[in-house]
Amino acid sequence: MSLAEHGAATAQLTQATASGSTFYLAMRILPPARREAMFAIYAFCRAVDDIADDYGDRDLRLRLLDEWSADLDELYAGRIRRRCAQLAEPVRRFHLDRADFEAIIDGMRMDANEDICAPDWATLDLYCDRVASAVGRLSVRAFGLADAPGPLPPNAQGLAHHLGRALQLTNVLRDLDEDAERGRLYLPREALVAVGVIDFSPNTALAHPGLAPACAEVALRARGHFEEAKRIIALCPPATVKAPALMAAAYGSILEALVARGFAPPREKVSASKMKVLLTLLRYVFA
C-alpha cells in the first residue's frame, strides 16, 4: 500500500471513529480539504490521547509519545512515515505549526508521567493550553482564520485560547467519575481547599459535601472563556467560524446541563442540546 493509499484508508477509519464524537458535525460541515485536515488533526489527537490513557506502564507510554515526536520531526523534514501520511497534506496546505503538535504531546506526557490529582490553577491552565488550546491553534488554520505561516492573527489566537480552555474545563466537569476511575482529578487544588477538601484522592474528593462550590468555580471560568470565544466568533467571517460556533454551542449546552444537574453523586451523564446545535447549524449552514 502506498503512502497515499494508507492516508486515504486512515482517513476513512478516522471519520468512522469521529462519527460518535461531539465534534463530528462541526467537522462535517467544512469544505472537503479543510474537513480532511480536521479529521487528520483529530486522528493525531486520538492516537496520542489513547497512549496517555491506555498503553501499559508509564515508561512505555512515554516511549510511545517520544516515537510520535520523532515521527513529527521526520514529517517536517519531508520524510513522511506511514502513520503521518494523513497529516502531510494538511501540514503543507494549511501551515500547521510543528510546535502545536508537540504541545499536545507534552500535555499527554503530563498524564503519562503521573496521575494528575488536584493541580493548582496554573498547572491546570497549562494542561488546558497543551491538550485543548494547542488543538485550537491547529484548527483555526484549518478553518481558514489564518492563511499564512508564522504567528496567528489576534482573533485566531484568541479563539484558540478561549474556546480550547472552555471546552477542556467543560470536559473536566463532565468527566469527573470517568477520570477518577483512572486515578485522576483535574479540579483545581485552590477551589477544593476553599471548600474544605484536604484529601485529594479522587473518589474521596468527589464524595465531599462541599464539592459543588468547587465545581461552580470551574464552571464560572469556563463560562468566561465561552463568552470571550463567542465575542471573537461574532467578529470573524461566518465561513471561517461555523465549525467553532457549533463546538461552542454544543459544549456550552453541556456546561449548562452540568450546572443544572449539580455535582453531588450520583452524577448522571449529560449530553449536548440538539436544539441549540441545530439552531447554530441553521445560522451557519450557508456560510
C-alpha angles and dihedrals in degrees: 000000000000122000089253092052091046090051091051092049091048090050091055091049091047093053091050091051094044092051089084095051131095089240097056098092091045089055095043095059093058123099112268101263093044091045091053090049091054092048089052092051090047091051092051092049092049092049096053093039090054089052092052092048109033116019113102125262126001096257090055092048092051092047092051091049089050088054090056089052089052091050090053090051088055093046093053090046089057096255105117117203118205100257091049094053093101091054098050099083096041090049090052099040100041101030094239109195118241090214092062093054089049091049089056090051089049088055090053089049088058088060094041095049094057141340103270111233122180099333118195116257093261092054092045090050091050089050091050090050092052102042099034117012091046087055086050092053089055092043098052088059090052090047092056100252091121122034102176138055119260132052118358119251113257096257092048092047092046094048092050091048098048103033092045092054093043092054094045095047087050088052089052090057096040096049101044095124096037090052091047089058086061091048093255134128118180098181108119118260095227092057092048095047090050090062095044103265109148100159108069097187102126102240093045094047093047091054094052114118091226095057097105097067090049090053090045090060090054090047090051092054091046090053091052091054091047091052093051091046091052090049090055093045089056090056096052132082106272094234091061097049106039092102097048090043089057091047091050092049094049098045094038089058090048090053092051091048090052092051091047091049094048129218104261115112134295091054110193118208118259131202138201120281107257090202094055091046091048093049091050091047091053090051093055104027094103097038 
